[in-house]
Protein backbone atom coordinates (compact mmCIF):
# COMPACT_ATOMS: atom_id res chain seq x y z
CA UNK A 1 0.00 0.00 0.00
CA UNK A 2 1.11 3.53 -0.64
CA UNK A 3 0.81 5.64 2.50
CA UNK A 4 0.72 9.42 2.41
CA UNK A 5 0.59 11.37 5.65
CA UNK A 6 -1.66 14.37 6.12
CA UNK A 7 0.13 16.17 8.90
CA UNK A 8 -2.46 18.45 10.45
CA UNK A 9 -1.19 18.71 14.01
CA UNK A 10 -0.58 21.96 15.82
CA UNK A 11 1.36 21.37 19.02
CA UNK A 12 -0.22 22.31 22.32
CA UNK A 13 -3.80 22.38 21.02
CA UNK A 14 -6.75 20.26 22.04
CA UNK A 15 -9.80 18.66 20.49
CA UNK A 16 -11.86 21.86 20.66
CA UNK A 17 -9.59 23.55 18.13
CA UNK A 18 -9.17 20.25 16.25
CA UNK A 19 -12.87 19.98 15.49
CA UNK A 20 -12.85 23.47 13.97
CA UNK A 21 -9.83 22.63 11.80
CA UNK A 22 -10.93 19.15 10.72
CA UNK A 23 -12.83 19.95 7.53
CA UNK A 24 -10.26 22.31 6.01
CA UNK A 25 -7.00 20.78 7.24
CA UNK A 26 -7.86 17.07 7.19
CA UNK A 27 -11.07 16.08 5.41
CA UNK A 28 -10.35 18.24 2.36
CA UNK A 29 -7.49 15.78 1.71
CA UNK A 30 -9.89 12.78 1.65
CA UNK A 31 -8.14 10.48 4.15
CA UNK A 32 -8.82 6.75 4.26
CA UNK A 33 -7.78 6.55 7.91
CA UNK A 34 -7.81 9.26 10.56
CA UNK A 35 -5.80 8.93 13.77
CA UNK A 36 -7.08 11.37 16.39
CA UNK A 37 -4.88 12.18 19.41
CA UNK A 38 -5.69 14.88 21.94
CA UNK A 39 -5.33 12.99 25.24
CA UNK A 40 -2.39 15.01 26.55
CA UNK A 41 -3.54 18.46 25.47
CA UNK A 42 -7.10 17.76 26.63
CA UNK A 43 -5.76 16.78 30.06
CA UNK A 44 -7.33 19.78 31.77
CA UNK A 45 -10.46 19.94 29.62
CA UNK A 46 -13.85 19.10 31.08
CA UNK A 47 -15.22 15.72 29.93
CA UNK A 48 -18.36 17.35 28.48
CA UNK A 49 -16.23 19.57 26.23
CA UNK A 50 -14.14 16.56 25.17
CA UNK A 51 -17.32 14.62 24.30
CA UNK A 52 -18.60 17.55 22.23
CA UNK A 53 -15.37 18.01 20.28
CA UNK A 54 -14.57 14.33 19.74
CA UNK A 55 -18.10 13.58 18.60
CA UNK A 56 -17.89 16.56 16.27
CA UNK A 57 -14.71 15.11 14.75
CA UNK A 58 -16.38 11.73 14.23
CA UNK A 59 -19.56 13.11 12.73
CA UNK A 60 -17.75 15.58 10.44
CA UNK A 61 -15.52 12.77 9.20
CA UNK A 62 -18.28 10.28 8.45
CA UNK A 63 -20.53 12.94 6.94
CA UNK A 64 -17.69 13.80 4.54
CA UNK A 65 -16.92 10.14 3.75
CA UNK A 66 -18.52 7.23 5.60
CA UNK A 67 -15.71 4.94 4.39
CA UNK A 68 -13.04 6.84 6.33
CA UNK A 69 -11.84 4.76 9.25
CA UNK A 70 -11.08 6.48 12.55
CA UNK A 71 -8.82 5.38 15.37
CA UNK A 72 -8.39 7.31 18.60
CA UNK A 73 -4.84 7.11 19.95
CA UNK A 74 -3.67 8.22 23.36
CA UNK A 75 -0.23 9.46 24.30
CA UNK A 76 1.10 10.38 27.72
CA UNK A 77 2.40 13.18 29.88
CA UNK A 78 4.40 12.29 32.97
CA UNK A 79 1.54 13.50 35.17
CA UNK A 80 -0.64 10.71 33.72
CA UNK A 81 1.66 7.86 34.75
CA UNK A 82 0.26 7.43 38.26
CA UNK A 83 -3.27 6.93 36.89
CA UNK A 84 -2.10 4.46 34.26
CA UNK A 85 -0.15 2.47 36.84
CA UNK A 86 -3.41 2.04 38.79
CA UNK A 87 -4.89 0.39 35.70
CA UNK A 88 -7.03 3.40 34.77
CA UNK A 89 -7.00 5.77 31.85
CA UNK A 90 -6.41 9.47 32.51
CA UNK A 91 -9.56 11.60 32.58
CA UNK A 92 -9.20 12.89 29.02
CA UNK A 93 -8.78 9.40 27.52
CA UNK A 94 -11.68 8.12 29.63
CA UNK A 95 -13.90 10.85 28.17
CA UNK A 96 -12.73 9.98 24.66
CA UNK A 97 -13.43 6.29 25.26
CA UNK A 98 -17.14 7.12 25.78
CA UNK A 99 -17.28 8.50 22.24
CA UNK A 100 -15.19 5.63 20.86
CA UNK A 101 -17.47 3.08 22.52
CA UNK A 102 -20.61 4.83 21.32
CA UNK A 103 -19.44 4.83 17.69
CA UNK A 104 -17.50 1.51 17.83
CA UNK A 105 -14.20 3.28 17.03
CA UNK A 106 -11.00 1.40 17.86
CA UNK A 107 -8.56 3.01 20.29
CA UNK A 108 -4.88 2.50 21.02
CA UNK A 109 -3.22 3.69 24.20
CA UNK A 110 0.37 3.96 23.05
CA UNK A 111 1.90 4.40 26.52
CA UNK A 112 0.70 1.34 28.43
CA UNK A 113 4.17 -0.13 28.07
CA UNK A 114 5.65 3.01 29.65
CA UNK A 115 3.37 2.55 32.67
CA UNK A 116 4.43 -1.10 32.91
CA UNK A 117 8.10 -0.16 32.79
CA UNK A 118 7.56 2.54 35.40
CA UNK A 119 5.81 0.02 37.66
CA UNK A 120 8.90 -2.19 37.35
CA UNK A 121 11.23 0.73 38.12
CA UNK A 122 12.67 0.62 34.59
CA UNK A 123 11.45 3.92 33.15
CA UNK A 124 13.07 7.33 33.02
CA UNK A 125 10.15 9.43 31.85
CA UNK A 126 12.17 12.64 31.72
CA UNK A 127 15.87 12.37 30.82
CA UNK A 128 18.25 13.02 27.99
CA UNK A 129 19.39 10.09 25.93
CA UNK A 130 22.72 8.77 27.17
CA UNK A 131 25.56 9.21 24.72
CA UNK A 132 28.80 8.52 26.54
CA UNK A 133 29.78 5.25 28.17
CA UNK A 134 29.45 6.89 31.59
CA UNK A 135 25.94 8.19 30.83
CA UNK A 136 24.89 4.76 29.53
CA UNK A 137 26.27 3.09 32.65
CA UNK A 138 24.39 5.57 34.86
CA UNK A 139 21.10 4.80 33.06
CA UNK A 140 21.73 1.04 33.16
CA UNK A 141 18.78 -0.99 31.89
CA UNK A 142 16.28 1.87 32.26
CA UNK A 143 14.20 2.99 29.31
CA UNK A 144 14.63 6.72 28.58
CA UNK A 145 11.27 7.93 27.26
CA UNK A 146 11.39 11.70 26.68
CA UNK A 147 13.58 14.73 27.32
CA UNK A 148 10.68 16.67 28.86
CA UNK A 149 8.23 14.08 30.19
CA UNK A 150 5.88 14.33 27.20
CA UNK A 151 7.53 14.59 23.76
CA UNK A 152 9.15 11.19 23.19
CA UNK A 153 12.69 10.69 22.01
CA UNK A 154 12.57 9.40 18.43
CA UNK A 155 14.92 6.53 19.28
CA UNK A 156 12.94 5.31 22.30
CA UNK A 157 9.51 6.79 23.03
CA UNK A 158 8.52 7.05 19.36
CA UNK A 159 9.62 3.47 18.89
CA UNK A 160 7.43 2.45 21.85
CA UNK A 161 4.45 4.24 20.30
CA UNK A 162 5.12 2.61 16.92
CA UNK A 163 5.26 -0.84 18.50
CA UNK A 164 1.93 -0.22 20.24
CA UNK A 165 0.36 0.66 16.89
CA UNK A 166 1.92 -2.38 15.22
CA UNK A 167 0.51 -4.69 17.94
CA UNK A 168 -2.92 -3.07 17.83
CA UNK A 169 -3.71 -2.35 14.18
CA UNK A 170 -4.49 -5.98 13.23
CA UNK A 171 -7.12 -6.05 15.99
CA UNK A 172 -8.68 -2.73 14.94
CA UNK A 173 -10.30 -4.07 11.75
CA UNK A 174 -9.27 -0.94 9.89
CA UNK A 175 -10.21 -1.08 6.23
CA UNK A 176 -12.67 -3.94 6.71
CA UNK A 177 -15.72 -2.39 8.38
CA UNK A 178 -17.19 -0.84 5.23
CA UNK A 179 -19.09 2.44 5.30
CA UNK A 180 -19.79 3.74 8.79
CA UNK A 181 -23.35 4.74 9.58
CA UNK A 182 -24.02 7.76 11.74
CA UNK A 183 -26.52 6.92 14.43
CA UNK A 184 -28.26 9.37 16.72
CA UNK A 185 -25.89 11.82 18.39
CA UNK A 186 -24.30 11.04 21.74
CA UNK A 187 -24.75 14.75 22.52
CA UNK A 188 -27.15 17.11 20.77
CA UNK A 189 -24.60 19.93 21.04
CA UNK A 190 -21.65 18.25 19.34
N, C-alpha and C positions, 0 to 999 in steps of 0.2 A: 504494500500500500504506500502511496505517496502521502506524506504528512506535511501539512503547512500550518504553521502556528500563527494565530491571530493574537498578537500580544496587546491586550487592552488594559493591562494593570496600571494603576497609579498608586504608588506606595503611600501607605498611611491613610488610605481611605476605606470606608466601610460599605456595606451593602446598600445603604440609603443613597449614596452617590452612584453606586454601581447600577442600580435599577434605572436611574435617569440617563445613564450613558449606554445602556445595553443596546438599544435599537441602532443608534448611530455608529458606535465603536465596535460592536460585535456582530449583531444580527445582519447588518448591511453586507457583511462578508460571507453570509450563508454557511455557517459552520455545520458540520455533521455531528460534532461532539463539543459540548460546552462544559468545561471544568469551572466550578464556581467556588472561590475560597475567600471568605471574609471572617473566619473564626477569630483570628488575632485582633484585627482592627475593629471588630464588633464586640470586643471583650467588655466594654463598658456600656454597650447599648442595651436598652430595655428589650426584653423578649418580644413584646408586642410590636415594636418597631422592626425588629429582625424578621418576625413573621410577615409583616407587611411587605418589606423590601424583597425578601427571598421569594415569597409567593409572586410578587410582581415580576421578578426575573423569570420564574418558571412560566407564568402565563404569557408574558411577552414573547418568550422563545417559542412556545408551542403554537401561539397564534401566528407567528411569522412562518414557522415550518414545523408541523407536527412530527416530522421524521427526525428532527434534531434530538440526539440523546443528551442528557444532562447527568452530571455526576458532581455531587458536593464533595469537596475535599477540605480537610481541616489540618491546619498547621498549628504550631505551638509558640508560645512565649514562656519564658522561664516561670512566670507567675502562675501558669496553668499546670505545672508539673505536679504539685501537691494534690490537686483534684484528680488528675489522671492516675496517680499512684493509688488512690482510693478506689479505683475501678469505675470512676464516673467521668463523664464528659464535662468540660467547662461550660458555663452557662450559655455562652454564645452558640456553641456547637449543639447543645441540648435544644435550644430554640430552633436551630436549623433542622435538626432531626425531625421535629414535628412536621415541618413542611415536606421533608424528604419522605417520611412515612405516609403522609396524606396522599402524595402524588406517586408513590412507589419509585422514588428516585434513589439510585445507589449512592452510597457515601463511603469515603475512605478517610480514616483518621491516619494521617501519615506519620504521627509521632508516638504511636503506642510503643514502639520499640525503644524510643528515648525514655519513656516512663519506666519500662522494664529495666533498662540499663541503670537508671537512677536508683531504682529500688534495690538493685544489686550492688550499688556503690561504684558503678563503672562508668558514670557519665560526668563529663565536665560540660555543663550547659553553656558556660560563658568563659571562653579561654582562647588564646591565639593558638594556631596550629604550631606544634613543635617543629623546629627546623634543625637545630643542632643536636648532637648526640646527648649532651647534657639535658636539653629540654625534653627530648624523647624519653630519657631515663626518668626524669621527674614526673612525666605523665604516666609512665608505665603502661598498663593495659587499659587505661581509661579511654573512652570514646570522647573526642573533642567535637562538640556539636556546632557551636556558633561563636563568633567573636564578641557578640553583644547580647546573647541570650534569646535572640529571636531570628535573625537572618542567618541561615545555615552556611557553614563553610561549604564550598562547592565539593571539595574532596571528601567530606564526611557527612554532614547533615543533608546536603542535596542527594547524596548517594542513598542515604537512609530513606528519604522521601521517595526516590525513584524505586527502590526495592519494595516499598509498601504498595506503590501503584502496580508494579509488576505482579506481586502476589495477589492483588485484589481484582484487577481488570478481568481476568477470566470468569470470576464469579459475578461480575456486574451485568452480564448479558447485554453489553453495549453493542449496538448494531444488529441486534436480533429481535428486539421488541416490536418492531414495526411502528406505524404512526401512533403517537401518543394522543389520547383523547383528554380534553379538558373537562373535568367534572365541575360540579358546583364549587364555588370559591371556599377556601378555608376561612378567609376573612372577607367581608364585603368591602373593606376599605384598602384592599391591596393596591 
